[in-house]
Amino acid sequence: MQAAVLRAYGEPLDVTDVPEPECEPHGVVVDVEACGICRSDWHAWQGHGEWADDQVPTDFVLGHEPAGTVVEVGDRVDSVAVGDRVAVPFNLGCGVCPECTNGHGNTCLDGRALGFERAAPGAFAEQVHLPHADYNAMRLPEGVAARDVAALGCRFMTAYHALEHRAVVGAGEWVAVHGCGGVGLSAVQVADALGARVVAVDVADDALDRASAAGADETVNGREESVPDAIESITGRGAHVSLDALGRAETCRNSVACLRERGTHVQVGLTTDAEKGEVSLPTDAMTRWEVDFLGSRGMPPTRYDELLGLLKAGNLDPGVLVGREVGLDEVPERLAAMTNYETDGVEVLTL
């Protein structure tokens, strides 16, 4: 089968023939119909994460936001059949550890990260293997396009988990979203669906236009004005919840600084090699105003049906964020385009 393979960090992916995935007894093989191209893929391609012992291997297939059709089923799988259309979460739980059985499969003690570690080759390929399918496979609602589910990908489930489960956003609250790429635009749409008032922050006008179309009530161009001051002016006292979708030191600090008393910051974006996983914060002010700082990673597979339910009901429309559909041979170029933020909304590989 054809796949886009990481040979060396920062070098174009090699689109070439690779062996088809072998089906483990507890797994299924999925024909990939679509797979989102995410900034986390860019971080992996750049070789980031060495500082956290989280660097992806080379000679490896990236891609972690697939949807498709099951074509092979392991003999220990009961709930998934050939022909089922499924979404594949990137944080794959084992299904039996204490974290999984308590509903926190995204922090599974023996989990696999699809497209990020040797045990879970990714989905920039014609087929992908899904382990522990009875726990991880998420059936798609009737009539939902694979392209839209790929756009939903890790970005919407990450944004949804961060805002609904971690920060517990309330209707009428002000939510600030810093960085309007894929996960940021998803957070704007999710926050709007939860009844919040949204301020979107970016340095590009076209990204802010997309944020407005996705549901942002107000926008702030960080290149033109002080982000914390602008958000305080818009909201009166500052945001109730603020989410850093980019992972740069500046956006993380702006996110914390724009909060009102007892506000909540949620860190979703991963840092680059400029920060190497470390960002200094105004801890005295955070203590004085009882500001919470939360980390958030993906979403437990067992709660995926909440998000698919919102999609089926029409409360979320990930397809509206899709700026480009590409073929497998275009993935290396589109990944490289993320280096200077030259992508258009959410870009999706379709096969």
Secondary structure, 3 states (H helix, E strand, C coil): CEEEEECCCCCCCEEEECCCCCCCCCCEEEEEEEEEECHHHHHHHHCCCHHHCCCCCCCEECCCCEEEEEEEECCCCCCCCCCCEEECCCEECCCCCHHHHCCCHHHCCCCEECCCCCCCCCCCECEEEECCHHHHCEECCCCCCHHHHHHHHHHHHHHHHHHHHHCCCCCCCEEEEECCCHHHHHHHHHHHHCCCEEEEEECCHHHHHHHHHHCCCEEEECCCCCHHHHHHHHHCCCEEEEEECCCCHHHHHHHHHCEEEEEEEEECCCCCCCCCCCCCCCHHHHHHCCCEEEECCCCCHHHHHHHHHHHHHCCCCHHHHEEEEECHHHHHHHHHHHHHCCCCEEEEEEC
